[in-house]
Amino acid sequence: MMEPKQLTVRRWSELSSKPLSEESVRALHLPARKYRVSVNRYSPGADIAGGMRAGTCYVLAGHCQIEFGTQVAQLAAGDVAEFPADSFRVVVSREAGCVVVFAWELPEEFAR
């Protein structure tokens, strides 16, 4: 049985020499039909929870705390987090909002 994927955090600079932007993130996830890439702008103090398939989160601006299951990460602009499929929660500080891009590989039937 495979172990569940752990939450891992890296810096954008380890992945690309380009400035971090929605466009540069989309350029990593090609062909476009194979991925869903969505930009989320969270206001200060936001607290959002739900369920999510495994994917990658890129923090474009600000900082936030993200929880996936029992794993917690403090993320700041320039951080890239790979996360497992699990329940999630995003908590944004009251001082400033944050902008994140989530990218998921779509299941085969959607990618045709």
Salt bridges, closest charged atoms under 4 A:
GLU22 OE2 - ARG26 NH2 2.96
ASP47 OD2 - ARG89 NH2 2.65
GLU67 OE2 - ARG89 NH1 3.51
ASP79 OD1 - ARG11 NH1 2.72
GLU82 OE1 - LYS5 NZ 3.86
GLU82 OE2 - ARG10 NH2 3.20
GLU105 OE2 - LYS34 NZ 3.31
